[in-house]
């Protein structure tokens, strides 16, 4: 088994950062407000990967690693293949959870139950670790199969998210397999690369939080059948209304009022805003409010008007909400924008 030690401090820092980021993603998945089975599966997946990576680092750098923790790491390794398979399956298919799925985790449960008795010399080095790696190779293959067959059901960003998640995990699984079975790669190659890679996953997921409620949203809108022409017409009507009548200036303006104004059911309007504009109603109207505020901040008649007054005039209920939205959309505070950003 090849072991790489480029720089102990660098490896430990990368591993710790990756572990902390994985734990963050696990907690984010668990406590996301849309409680769906796929969120729990994703949370458990990141949690199990964290344990496996930490176990790998401790095994290399801490000679007195407790035997039970080594077995815990192997149990986690046996779990994250099935977890990703089930997550991928439920991501691309609108199915209900079946209790029989728990059978996928029998090997992990067996290792956990014997975590204080299994040793390297009596089990792992005499075939146990090889069985683990072949077990995970099997799950890697069916994950790829489910992913390829589910591409047709995915939108572009959905496909990209699954590609990143599956691709990174396949690399991690193969690095362990290649190290022990093939003797080709260093032992820590997978954990260290994945420790960095998880930050890219985090960035993509934080920028696209809709993946936490995608399945429930698909079920909600599965009876909507808008042609391309109908969709374009509705979008044009929405944008015309917002630009000409500016209903967003009313702080009490809501999705129901917008739907009523255009004679469109609320659920259809919500679907259009979420899918076409890739945001929710609040985020959508805030774009118009911020653009209006930018004009007023530069208008000569508003130079002596308080920023809070401009915020209320543009439809915001509070100055803090206005400041947060303004910085999100422009990258600067309203006061800085007013004083230093040139008027285009």
C-alpha positions as CSV (number, residue, x, y, z in Angstrom):
1,X,0.0,0.0,0.0
2,X,1.5,3.3,-1.1
3,X,1.4,6.1,1.5
4,X,2.1,9.7,0.5
5,X,3.4,12.3,3.0
6,X,4.1,15.5,1.1
7,X,3.9,17.8,4.0
8,X,2.3,16.8,7.3
9,X,1.0,20.3,8.1
10,X,-0.4,20.9,4.7
11,X,-2.2,17.5,4.6
12,X,-3.6,17.9,8.1
13,X,-4.9,21.4,7.3
14,X,-6.5,20.3,4.0
15,X,-8.0,17.3,5.7
16,X,-9.4,19.3,8.6
17,X,-10.8,22.0,6.4
18,X,-12.4,19.3,4.2
19,X,-13.8,17.5,7.2
20,X,-15.3,20.7,8.7
21,X,-16.8,21.6,5.3
22,X,-18.4,18.1,5.0
23,X,-19.8,18.4,8.5
24,X,-21.3,21.8,7.6
25,X,-22.9,20.3,4.5
26,X,-24.2,17.4,6.5
27,X,-25.8,19.8,9.1
28,X,-27.1,22.0,6.4
29,X,-28.8,19.0,4.7
30,X,-30.3,17.7,8.0
31,X,-31.8,21.0,9.1
32,X,-32.9,22.4,5.8
33,X,-36.6,23.4,6.2
34,X,-37.8,21.2,3.3
35,X,-37.7,17.8,5.2
36,X,-37.4,15.3,2.4
37,X,-35.7,11.9,2.5
38,X,-33.1,13.0,-0.1
39,X,-31.9,15.8,2.2
40,X,-31.4,13.3,5.0
41,X,-29.5,10.9,2.6
42,X,-27.3,13.7,1.5
43,X,-26.6,14.7,5.1
44,X,-25.7,11.2,6.1
45,X,-23.5,10.9,2.9
46,X,-21.4,13.9,3.8
47,X,-21.2,12.8,7.5
48,X,-20.0,9.3,6.5
49,X,-17.4,10.7,4.1
50,X,-16.1,13.0,6.9
51,X,-15.6,10.0,9.2
52,X,-13.8,8.0,6.5
53,X,-11.4,10.9,5.7
54,X,-10.6,11.6,9.3
55,X,-10.0,7.9,9.8
56,X,-7.5,7.8,6.9
57,X,-5.6,10.8,8.2
58,X,-5.4,9.4,11.8
59,X,-4.3,6.0,10.5
60,X,-1.3,7.6,8.7
61,X,-0.3,10.1,11.3
62,X,-1.4,8.6,14.6
63,X,0.0,5.2,15.4
64,X,-2.2,4.8,18.4
65,X,-5.5,5.3,16.6
66,X,-8.2,3.4,18.6
67,X,-9.2,0.1,16.9
68,X,-12.9,1.0,17.3
69,X,-12.4,4.3,15.4
70,X,-10.7,2.5,12.6
71,X,-13.7,0.2,12.3
72,X,-16.0,3.2,12.5
73,X,-14.2,4.6,9.5
74,X,-14.6,1.4,7.6
75,X,-18.3,1.2,8.5
76,X,-18.7,4.8,7.2
77,X,-16.9,3.7,4.0
78,X,-19.4,0.9,3.5
79,X,-22.2,3.4,4.0
80,X,-21.5,6.3,1.7
81,X,-21.8,4.2,-1.5
82,X,-25.3,3.1,-0.7
83,X,-26.2,6.6,0.6
84,X,-25.1,8.2,-2.7
85,X,-26.9,5.5,-4.7
86,X,-30.2,6.1,-2.9
87,X,-29.7,9.9,-3.0
88,X,-29.1,9.8,-6.8
89,X,-32.1,7.5,-7.2
90,X,-34.5,9.7,-5.3
91,X,-33.1,12.8,-6.9
92,X,-34.0,11.7,-10.4
93,X,-37.1,9.7,-9.5
94,X,-40.3,10.7,-7.8
95,X,-40.7,7.7,-5.5
96,X,-41.6,7.1,-1.9
97,X,-39.1,5.8,0.6
98,X,-39.2,2.1,1.2
99,X,-38.1,0.4,4.4
100,X,-36.4,-2.3,2.4
101,X,-33.8,0.3,1.5
102,X,-32.3,-0.2,4.9
103,X,-30.9,-3.6,3.7
104,X,-28.2,-1.7,1.9
105,X,-26.7,-0.8,5.2
106,X,-26.4,-4.3,6.7
107,X,-22.6,-4.5,6.1
108,X,-22.2,-1.2,7.9
109,X,-24.3,-2.3,10.8
110,X,-22.3,-5.6,11.1
111,X,-19.0,-3.7,11.3
112,X,-20.4,-1.3,13.9
113,X,-21.7,-4.1,16.0
114,X,-18.2,-5.7,16.0
115,X,-16.2,-2.5,16.1
116,X,-14.4,-3.4,19.4
117,X,-13.5,-6.9,18.2
118,X,-12.4,-6.7,14.6
119,X,-8.7,-6.1,14.1
120,X,-6.4,-5.5,11.1
121,X,-4.5,-8.8,11.4
122,X,-7.6,-10.9,12.1
123,X,-10.0,-9.4,9.5
124,X,-9.1,-6.4,7.4
125,X,-5.7,-7.5,6.2
126,X,-6.9,-11.1,5.4
127,X,-9.7,-10.2,2.9
128,X,-12.0,-7.9,4.9
129,X,-10.7,-4.6,3.3
130,X,-10.7,-6.2,-0.2
131,X,-14.4,-7.1,0.3
132,X,-15.2,-3.6,1.4
133,X,-13.5,-2.1,-1.7
134,X,-15.3,-4.5,-4.1
135,X,-18.5,-3.8,-2.3
136,X,-18.1,-0.1,-3.0
137,X,-17.0,-0.7,-6.6
138,X,-20.3,-2.4,-7.1
139,X,-22.2,0.6,-5.7
140,X,-20.0,3.0,-7.8
141,X,-21.1,1.2,-10.9
142,X,-24.8,1.2,-10.1
143,X,-24.5,4.9,-9.1
144,X,-23.1,5.7,-12.5
145,X,-25.8,3.6,-14.1
146,X,-28.6,5.4,-12.3
147,X,-27.0,8.8,-13.1
148,X,-26.7,8.1,-16.8
149,X,-30.2,6.8,-17.0
150,X,-31.5,9.8,-15.1
151,X,-29.9,12.5,-17.3
152,X,-33.0,12.8,-19.5
153,X,-35.1,13.8,-16.4
154,X,-32.6,16.5,-15.2
155,X,-32.4,20.1,-16.1
156,X,-29.0,21.6,-16.9
157,X,-28.1,22.7,-13.3
158,X,-29.5,19.5,-11.8
159,X,-27.3,17.4,-14.2
160,X,-24.3,19.6,-13.3
161,X,-24.9,19.1,-9.5
162,X,-25.2,15.4,-9.8
163,X,-22.1,15.3,-12.1
164,X,-20.0,17.1,-9.5
165,X,-21.3,14.9,-6.6
166,X,-21.0,11.6,-8.4
167,X,-17.7,12.5,-10.1
168,X,-16.0,13.5,-6.9
169,X,-17.2,10.4,-5.1
170,X,-16.2,8.0,-7.9
171,X,-12.7,9.5,-7.8
172,X,-12.6,9.0,-4.0
173,X,-13.8,5.4,-4.2
174,X,-11.4,4.6,-7.1
175,X,-8.4,6.1,-5.3
176,X,-8.9,3.7,-2.3
177,X,-9.5,0.8,-4.7
178,X,-6.5,1.7,-6.9
179,X,-4.3,2.1,-3.8
180,X,-5.0,-1.3,-2.1
181,X,-6.1,-3.6,-5.0
182,X,-4.0,-2.2,-7.8
183,X,-1.1,-0.6,-5.9
184,X,-1.1,2.4,-8.2
185,X,-2.0,5.5,-6.2
186,X,-0.9,6.9,-2.8
187,X,-3.3,6.2,0.1
188,X,-4.1,9.8,0.9
189,X,-4.6,10.9,-2.7
190,X,-8.4,10.5,-2.6
191,X,-9.0,12.0,0.9
192,X,-6.8,15.1,0.3
193,X,-8.2,15.8,-3.2
194,X,-11.8,15.3,-1.9
195,X,-11.0,17.6,1.0
196,X,-10.4,20.4,-1.5
197,X,-13.1,19.2,-3.9
198,X,-15.8,19.5,-1.2
199,X,-15.4,23.2,-1.2
200,X,-16.5,23.4,-4.8
201,X,-19.5,21.2,-4.0
202,X,-20.3,23.6,-1.1
203,X,-20.1,26.7,-3.3
204,X,-22.3,25.2,-6.0
205,X,-24.9,24.0,-3.4
206,X,-25.0,27.3,-1.6
207,X,-25.5,29.1,-4.9
208,X,-28.2,26.7,-5.9
209,X,-30.2,25.9,-2.7
210,X,-33.2,24.9,-4.8
211,X,-31.7,21.3,-4.9
212,X,-33.0,20.9,-1.3
213,X,-36.6,21.2,-2.4
214,X,-36.5,20.1,-6.0
215,X,-38.4,16.8,-5.7
216,X,-41.3,18.3,-3.7
217,X,-41.5,21.1,-6.2
218,X,-41.6,18.7,-9.1
219,X,-44.6,16.9,-7.5
220,X,-46.3,20.2,-6.9
221,X,-46.0,21.3,-10.5
222,X,-46.3,18.0,-12.3
223,X,-49.8,19.0,-13.7
224,X,-48.5,22.2,-15.4
225,X,-48.3,22.0,-19.1
226,X,-47.2,25.3,-20.6
227,X,-46.0,25.4,-24.2
228,X,-43.0,27.4,-25.1
229,X,-45.1,30.1,-26.6
230,X,-47.4,30.3,-23.6
231,X,-44.4,30.6,-21.3
232,X,-42.8,33.4,-23.3
233,X,-46.1,35.3,-23.4
234,X,-46.5,35.0,-19.6
235,X,-43.0,36.1,-19.0
236,X,-43.5,39.1,-21.2
237,X,-46.7,40.0,-19.4
238,X,-45.0,39.8,-16.0
239,X,-42.0,42.0,-17.1
240,X,-44.3,44.5,-18.7
241,X,-46.4,44.8,-15.6
242,X,-43.4,45.2,-13.4
243,X,-41.8,47.8,-15.6
244,X,-44.8,49.9,-16.4
245,X,-47.1,49.8,-13.4
246,X,-44.3,49.1,-10.8
247,X,-46.5,47.2,-8.3
248,X,-43.4,46.2,-6.4
249,X,-43.3,49.7,-4.9
250,X,-46.1,48.6,-2.6
251,X,-44.4,46.9,0.4
252,X,-47.5,44.6,0.7
253,X,-47.4,43.4,-2.9
254,X,-47.4,39.6,-3.0
255,X,-47.5,36.6,-5.3
256,X,-51.3,36.4,-5.0
257,X,-51.8,40.0,-6.2
258,X,-49.4,39.4,-9.1
259,X,-51.3,36.3,-10.1
260,X,-54.6,38.1,-9.9
261,X,-53.4,41.1,-11.9
262,X,-52.5,38.8,-14.9
263,X,-55.2,36.2,-14.4
264,X,-52.8,33.4,-13.8
265,X,-53.2,30.8,-11.0
266,X,-50.8,31.3,-8.1
267,X,-49.2,27.9,-8.5
268,X,-48.5,28.6,-12.2
269,X,-47.0,32.0,-11.4
270,X,-44.8,30.5,-8.7
271,X,-43.7,27.8,-11.1
272,X,-42.7,30.4,-13.8
273,X,-40.8,32.6,-11.3
274,X,-39.0,29.6,-9.7
275,X,-38.1,27.8,-12.9
276,X,-37.5,30.6,-15.4
277,X,-36.1,33.3,-13.2
278,X,-34.4,30.7,-10.9
279,X,-35.5,32.5,-7.7
280,X,-38.5,32.9,-5.4
281,X,-41.1,35.7,-5.5
282,X,-39.3,37.8,-2.9
283,X,-36.0,37.6,-4.7
284,X,-37.6,38.4,-8.0
285,X,-39.4,41.7,-7.0
286,X,-36.3,42.7,-5.0
287,X,-34.4,43.0,-8.3
288,X,-36.9,45.6,-9.5
289,X,-36.8,47.4,-6.1
290,X,-33.0,47.6,-6.1
291,X,-33.0,48.9,-9.7
292,X,-35.5,51.6,-8.7
293,X,-33.4,52.5,-5.7
294,X,-30.3,52.8,-7.8
295,X,-32.1,55.4,-10.0
296,X,-33.3,57.4,-7.0
297,X,-29.9,57.3,-5.2
298,X,-28.4,59.0,-8.3
299,X,-31.4,61.3,-9.1
300,X,-30.6,65.0,-8.4
301,X,-34.0,65.5,-6.6
302,X,-33.1,62.8,-4.1
303,X,-29.6,63.9,-3.1
304,X,-30.9,65.3,0.2
305,X,-33.3,62.5,0.9
306,X,-32.4,59.9,3.6
307,X,-31.5,56.5,2.3
308,X,-34.2,55.0,4.6
309,X,-36.8,57.1,2.9
310,X,-35.7,55.8,-0.5
311,X,-35.8,52.2,0.9
312,X,-39.4,52.6,2.0
313,X,-40.4,54.4,-1.3
314,X,-39.0,51.4,-3.2
315,X,-41.1,48.9,-1.4
316,X,-38.9,47.7,1.5
317,X,-40.3,47.3,5.0
318,X,-37.0,48.1,6.8
319,X,-33.7,49.7,6.2
320,X,-31.8,46.5,7.2
321,X,-33.7,44.4,4.6
322,X,-32.9,47.1,2.0
323,X,-29.2,47.2,2.9
324,X,-28.9,43.4,2.7
325,X,-30.7,43.2,-0.6
326,X,-28.8,46.1,-2.1
327,X,-25.4,44.7,-1.2
328,X,-26.4,41.2,-2.5
329,X,-27.4,42.6,-5.9
330,X,-24.8,45.4,-6.3
331,X,-21.8,44.3,-4.1
332,X,-21.8,47.7,-2.3
333,X,-23.8,49.5,0.4
334,X,-26.4,52.1,-0.7
335,X,-24.4,55.0,0.8
336,X,-21.2,53.9,-1.0
337,X,-23.1,53.5,-4.2
338,X,-24.6,56.9,-3.9
339,X,-21.3,58.6,-3.2
340,X,-18.7,56.7,-5.2
341,X,-20.2,54.5,-8.0
342,X,-20.5,56.5,-11.2
343,X,-23.8,56.8,-12.9
344,X,-23.8,54.8,-16.1
